[in-house]
Amino acid sequence: MKKELPEDTPKPADSILEPRNQIFNKKVDDVANMDNNSKLWRWLIRANWRHPERPRSITEGKDNYP
């Protein structure tokens, strides 16, 4: 992505470009306004479908996990 930026465009920091996904936020007790459900999700660097909670997490035994 950095190579595709137009000339004279500031390059983003490498930390911004790290792969990340949104995961369900287990710490939320209640969401008063479902029109804004942003509290239900949080960004986690290097989370993906094989490692849903952190890079070393696994999905084994979570067939019926929400």
Secondary structure by P-SEA (a helix, b strand, c coil): ccccccccccccccccccbbbbcccccccccccccccccccccccccccccccccccccccccccc
